[in-house]
Amino acid sequence: TTDRLLVMSALDELVENAAEHGGTAHLEVSVTVESTERIGYERQVTVEDDGPGIPPSELAPIRAGQETDLSHSTGLGLWKLKWCVDRLDGEVEFERPQGGGTRARILLPTLETSA
């Protein structure tokens, strides 16, 4: 089963990051949850915004899984997201769509609900 608290923490971080760093007065944020056919994963949660995008320098240590004196992020938000997704045995991906903004995708093995 998937830990609801970890899922909610990851989603809170993504949506908060999109709203806080979106950079436009008419910021649009969308959240979608759907099934995925990617091997090993059952659900895909995508958060998209129309802001300036996450700088590559912020994503580099997250993707590498470690910080160094020369490569580090400026906050803990993306680390919190990565830690939550790692604990869920999931995966997080970031893209910069053609028209701008950020598309963040969380892939989760299962999303089971209790009766």
C-alpha positions, 0 to 999 in steps of 0.5 A: 500500500502507499502511505497517504501522508507521503503522497500528500506531502509530495503533492503539497510540495509540488503545488506549493512550489508551482504557486510560489515560484510561478512568477506570473500574475495569472499563474495556472497550475494543473494536477492530474492523476492517471493510470500509467503503462510504464512498467513497475508503476500503476499511477502517475501524478502530474503537476504543471505550471506556466511559470519560468521553470525550475532552474537547472542548477536547482534540479542538478543535485536532486537528479544526482541524489547529492549536494556538493559545495559547488552543486546544491539547491537553495531550499529543502522543498525539492529534497522533501519531494524526492525523499517522499517519492523515494520512500514510496518506491516511486520516481519523480521527473521534471520537464520544461515543456516547449511553451515554458513552465514546469511539468513534474511527474510522480510515478507510484507503484500502487495507490491502494485505499483502505476499506 
